[in-house]
Amino acid sequence: MERFAVIGLGRFGSRLAANLSEAGAEVIAVDLDRRIVEEMRDRVALAIAMDATDEQALRIQGVDQVDVAVVGIGQNFEANALTTVLLKSLDVRKVVSRAANRMQAAILTRVGADAVVNPEDESADRWANLLLSPFIVEHVELAEGYGLVQMPVPPAWVGKRLHELNLRHEHRINIVAIKRPVASPTSTGEDAYDEHVVDLPMPQSSLSERDILIVAGHDVDLRRIPQA
């Protein structure tokens, strides 16, 4: 089970922490406001009222041991940036930080953020899916709890035909299209690759290592797609 820390429990952070927790992840939720922390206490594994710019406090509460930390502090950019730097210095594998504009995004990237999110442009629901399923390239919500994702072909599926995989029965998902690179020669003699889309692939369609799959299904089933 992956462990997450969500620091800053405003509208975005609270929703993200709750979504991750409801999906079965272990979540540490952090905020300075004790009232907000109390409201989250029954929704996550651990809710803590503390200053996230305090390195010792982060260590004591085990935030340095999480797989992914999301810095959702929205009102204090200085605290946001400092927390991002501290988390990277603590060797947290992936740090996602919130930015209100392009300038903040550029600064956060420069100080070490692995990814930057603007809640005005991107929903907490989408980020919950991307964090829980890092193999997914993109997630589009079609209805509540049901999505369309782009993802690489799992190694175990390479060379297999769709009817052999029986994905609808085995995983309750449907492949609705396949993006496939097609080589074409150039004047230099080197191959260039154009993207060819196979709409509504047939049962006898086989999958290759370079393919990108467009898959539809319930979010819980999409997250269970085997990647080994």
C-alpha positions as CSV (number, residue, x, y, z in Angstrom):
1,M,0.0,0.0,0.0
2,E,1.4,3.4,-1.0
3,R,1.5,6.1,1.7
4,F,0.6,9.7,0.9
5,A,0.9,13.0,2.8
6,V,-1.4,15.9,2.0
7,I,-0.2,19.1,3.5
8,G,-2.7,22.0,3.5
9,L,-6.3,21.0,4.0
10,G,-8.2,23.7,2.1
11,R,-10.9,22.7,-0.4
12,F,-8.4,21.0,-2.7
13,G,-6.3,19.3,-0.1
14,S,-9.2,18.0,1.9
15,R,-10.9,16.5,-1.1
16,L,-7.7,15.0,-2.4
17,A,-6.9,13.4,1.0
18,A,-10.4,12.0,1.3
19,N,-10.3,10.6,-2.2
20,L,-7.0,8.9,-1.7
21,S,-8.1,7.4,1.7
22,E,-11.4,6.2,0.3
23,A,-9.5,4.4,-2.5
24,G,-7.6,2.4,0.2
25,A,-4.4,4.4,0.5
26,E,-2.8,5.3,3.8
27,V,-2.9,9.1,4.1
28,I,-1.3,11.6,6.5
29,A,-3.3,14.9,6.5
30,V,-1.5,18.0,7.8
31,D,-2.7,21.5,8.5
32,L,-2.0,24.3,10.9
33,D,-5.7,24.8,11.7
34,R,-6.8,22.3,14.4
35,R,-10.5,22.7,13.5
36,I,-9.9,21.5,9.9
37,V,-7.7,18.7,11.2
38,E,-10.4,17.5,13.6
39,E,-12.9,17.4,10.6
40,M,-10.5,15.1,8.7
41,R,-9.6,12.9,11.6
42,D,-12.1,10.1,10.8
43,R,-11.5,10.3,7.0
44,V,-7.8,9.5,6.9
45,A,-5.2,7.3,8.6
46,L,-3.6,10.2,10.5
47,A,-4.6,13.9,10.8
48,I,-2.1,16.2,12.4
49,A,-2.1,19.9,13.3
50,M,1.4,21.1,12.8
51,D,3.7,23.5,11.0
52,A,4.9,21.7,7.8
53,T,7.9,24.0,7.6
54,D,9.3,22.3,10.8
55,E,11.7,19.6,9.6
56,Q,11.8,17.8,13.0
57,A,8.0,17.7,13.2
58,L,7.8,16.2,9.7
59,R,10.3,13.5,10.7
60,I,8.5,12.8,14.0
61,Q,5.2,12.3,12.3
62,G,6.7,10.0,9.6
63,V,6.0,12.4,6.7
64,D,9.6,11.7,5.5
65,Q,8.6,8.0,5.0
66,V,5.7,8.6,2.6
67,D,5.9,7.6,-1.1
68,V,4.2,10.8,-2.3
69,A,3.6,14.2,-0.7
70,V,1.2,16.8,-2.0
71,V,1.8,20.4,-0.8
72,G,-1.6,22.0,-1.1
73,I,-0.9,25.2,0.9
74,G,-2.7,27.9,-1.0
75,Q,-2.6,31.1,1.1
76,N,1.1,31.2,2.0
77,F,3.4,30.7,-1.0
78,E,6.6,31.0,1.1
79,A,5.4,28.2,3.4
80,N,4.5,26.2,0.3
81,A,7.9,26.6,-1.3
82,L,9.8,25.9,2.0
83,T,7.8,22.8,2.6
84,T,8.5,21.6,-0.9
85,V,12.2,22.1,-0.4
86,L,12.1,20.3,3.0
87,L,10.3,17.3,1.6
88,K,12.8,16.9,-1.2
89,S,15.7,17.2,1.3
90,L,14.0,14.4,3.3
91,D,14.2,12.2,0.2
92,V,10.4,11.9,-0.3
93,R,10.3,10.1,-3.7
94,K,7.6,12.3,-5.3
95,V,6.5,15.8,-4.3
96,V,3.5,17.5,-5.9
97,S,3.1,21.2,-5.1
98,R,0.2,23.6,-5.6
99,A,0.7,26.8,-7.6
100,A,-1.6,29.7,-8.2
101,N,0.0,31.0,-11.4
102,R,2.8,30.3,-13.9
103,M,5.4,32.2,-11.9
104,Q,4.8,30.1,-8.8
105,A,4.8,26.9,-10.9
106,A,8.2,27.9,-12.3
107,I,9.6,28.6,-8.8
108,L,8.3,25.3,-7.3
109,T,9.7,23.3,-10.2
110,R,13.1,25.0,-9.8
111,V,13.2,24.3,-6.0
112,G,12.5,20.6,-6.6
113,A,8.8,19.9,-7.1
114,D,8.3,16.8,-9.2
115,A,5.0,18.0,-10.5
116,V,2.9,21.2,-10.0
117,V,-0.9,21.4,-9.8
118,N,-3.2,24.4,-10.3
119,P,-6.5,23.5,-8.6
120,E,-8.3,26.1,-10.7
121,D,-7.4,24.0,-13.8
122,E,-7.2,20.5,-12.5
123,S,-9.5,18.7,-10.1
124,A,-8.6,16.8,-7.0
125,D,-10.5,13.8,-8.4
126,R,-8.2,13.6,-11.4
127,W,-5.0,13.9,-9.2
128,A,-6.2,11.2,-6.9
129,N,-6.5,8.8,-9.9
130,L,-3.1,9.8,-11.3
131,L,-1.3,9.5,-7.9
132,L,-2.9,6.1,-7.1
133,S,-2.2,4.8,-10.6
134,P,1.2,6.3,-11.7
135,F,1.2,4.1,-14.8
136,I,-1.8,6.1,-16.2
137,V,-0.7,8.8,-18.7
138,E,-4.0,10.7,-18.6
139,H,-7.4,10.3,-16.9
140,V,-10.7,11.8,-18.1
141,E,-13.7,11.5,-15.9
142,L,-16.7,10.4,-18.0
143,A,-19.1,10.1,-15.1
144,E,-18.7,9.9,-11.3
145,G,-16.4,6.9,-10.6
146,Y,-16.1,6.0,-14.3
147,G,-13.2,7.2,-16.5
148,L,-11.2,7.0,-19.7
149,V,-7.4,6.6,-19.4
150,Q,-4.4,6.5,-21.6
151,M,-1.7,4.0,-20.4
152,P,1.2,2.0,-21.8
153,V,0.7,-1.7,-22.5
154,P,1.5,-3.8,-19.3
155,P,4.5,-6.0,-20.0
156,A,2.4,-9.2,-19.5
157,W,0.1,-8.1,-22.3
158,V,2.8,-7.5,-24.9
159,G,2.3,-9.8,-27.9
160,K,-1.1,-11.0,-26.8
161,R,-4.3,-10.7,-28.8
162,L,-7.3,-9.0,-27.1
163,H,-9.4,-12.1,-27.2
164,E,-6.6,-14.0,-25.3
165,L,-6.6,-11.3,-22.5
166,N,-10.4,-11.4,-22.2
167,L,-10.2,-8.0,-20.4
168,R,-13.9,-7.4,-20.1
169,H,-14.3,-10.6,-18.1
170,E,-10.9,-10.7,-16.2
171,H,-10.6,-7.0,-15.4
172,R,-14.0,-5.4,-16.2
173,I,-12.4,-2.9,-18.5
174,N,-12.7,-2.1,-22.3
175,I,-10.0,-1.1,-24.7
176,V,-11.7,1.5,-26.9
177,A,-8.7,2.5,-29.0
178,I,-5.0,1.9,-29.5
179,K,-2.4,4.6,-30.3
180,R,0.3,2.9,-32.4
181,P,3.6,4.5,-33.7
182,V,4.1,3.8,-37.4
183,A,7.6,4.2,-38.9
184,S,8.1,6.2,-42.1
185,P,11.5,6.8,-43.7
186,T,13.0,10.3,-43.9
187,S,15.4,11.9,-46.3
188,T,18.2,11.3,-43.9
189,G,17.5,7.5,-43.9
190,E,16.3,7.5,-40.3
191,D,12.8,6.5,-39.4
192,A,10.3,9.0,-38.1
193,Y,7.3,7.9,-36.2
194,D,3.7,9.0,-36.8
195,E,0.9,8.1,-34.5
196,H,-1.8,5.8,-35.9
197,V,-5.0,5.3,-33.9
198,V,-6.8,2.0,-34.1
199,D,-10.4,2.7,-33.4
200,L,-12.5,0.0,-31.9
201,P,-9.8,-2.7,-32.0
202,M,-11.0,-6.2,-33.0
203,P,-10.6,-9.3,-30.7
204,Q,-7.7,-10.5,-32.9
205,S,-5.8,-7.3,-32.5
206,S,-2.4,-7.9,-30.9
207,L,-0.6,-5.5,-28.6
208,S,3.0,-4.3,-28.9
209,E,5.4,-2.7,-26.5
210,R,5.1,0.8,-28.0
211,D,1.3,0.9,-28.0
212,I,-0.6,3.3,-25.9
213,L,-4.0,2.0,-24.8
214,I,-7.2,4.0,-24.4
215,V,-9.1,2.2,-21.7
216,A,-12.6,2.8,-20.3
217,G,-13.9,1.4,-17.0
218,H,-14.8,2.2,-13.4
219,D,-11.9,3.9,-11.6
220,V,-11.6,1.1,-9.0
221,D,-11.1,-1.4,-11.8
222,L,-8.7,0.8,-13.8
223,R,-6.5,1.1,-10.7
224,R,-6.3,-2.7,-10.4
225,I,-4.9,-3.2,-13.9
226,P,-1.7,-5.4,-13.3
227,Q,1.5,-3.7,-14.3
228,A,4.0,-6.5,-13.5
